Amino acid sequence: MNDEEREGLISRAIDGSCGAADWERLEMLAAADPAVWRDLGRSLCLDSALRRALRAVGARAEREPCASRRPSLLRLAPWAGWAAALLLGIAWAGVTLEPGSRGQELDAPPVAPDTSPPGLVTVDSSTFPAIDPARVVGVLPSMVVGFRPAAGTSDLEVIVLRRFLEAGPESELRMLVEDEHGRPSAVPLGLAGLPLSESL
Amino acid sequence: MAPRSSFEEERAGEIWRTHRRWLSAVLLAHRPRGADLDDLLQEVALIVTRRLGDLREPERLMPWLRAIAVNVARGAARRAAAAPAQSTAPEELDGLAAAASDLERLELQEEARHVLCLALALAPEYREPLFLRCLDGMSQRDIAEALGLPETTVETRIARARKALREAAERRLSRAGEPRLPSGERSV
């Protein structure tokens, strides 16, 4: 019996596809070389461990929905949360520190009812002033957040989140917290103790 | 071209749900070290959805899907080769350390992770049929159909892969006294 046949029998035994003749051959071989049982045992253990590992891989694949329902390129970087917090912070500072201008605009009634998906707001030039290039200090990689059919063609429109780092002079910052009654409250932050972003 | 009708979308979704598990094994067998499996899966899903209309022979679905997965993995390998190397690990530790860190998100037990690392070191033509056999217990006929090989060749490759895996594990055992790697894994 050659090595190829020996390994073929071991492999079939692992798969549970050995017939009576296969077992007979395996036992004959093992009678002459008991290492066959040892190799079969080791291969069974390895196969079992590999199946456990690949089960985890398969479980991950099971969580991947079809691309027609979810954009394939949507992948949030680990720092995306911090980037979002930074952008929200800039927006918050911009709104709270200029009550004479943007604050009044925010008090105005909405132009149209918001029919956008949860988590998004409709674009409104009165509440989203244009980006001032003089204040942009960096641009983060854009993120593809979705696709939709393009009107009138068979193409797809790619919905991209463009991310800018914007800087502007502020004399006072506030942090949003909850007071003892659970109501939102803006607490002034001392500028002196804030960590400086040397890399920016 | 992307499928437009809801019927085609539904068909693409059904195909994806049916085949995504074994496609993940193909990607795992062919992807470059460090490539994110989820990203590759999504890329495959997107191509399947867009090009399903190009499939002229429905009976060739499995090899068609596998070809997409292999091409996606090769594309990732080309991108990885073009990108500047980021690893600073010593060369002799780079293999297992990178593979182990790459697989951390799978939340595997240590032994399963070790064996998967060993299996990933096998030649692709051996590890792919072995992964397909072990992931879903695909029949040899299905594996042969997906790979475009005779069943006897698939059986031989799986047997050789199991032997090579066993020998690699034995080599690992014989070197078990080596110092631990930075990632907490032992050398292969």
Interface residues (C-beta under 8 A of the other chain):
Chain A: E4 E7 G8 I10 S11 R12 I14 D15 D39 R42 S43 L46 D47 A49 L50 R51 R52 A53 L54 R55 A56 V57 G58 R60 A61 E62 E64 P65 C66 A67 S68 R69 R70 S72 L73 L74 R75 P149 S154 L156
Chain B: M1 A2 P3 R4 E9 A12 G13 W16 R17 R20 R21 L23 S24 A25 L28 D36 L37 D38 D39 L41 Q42 E43 A45 L46 V48 T49 R50 L103 L106 E107 L108 Q109 E111 A112 R113 H114 V115 L116 L118 A119 L130 F131 R133 C134 L135 D136 E155 T156 I158 A159 R160 R162 K163 L165 R166 A169 E170
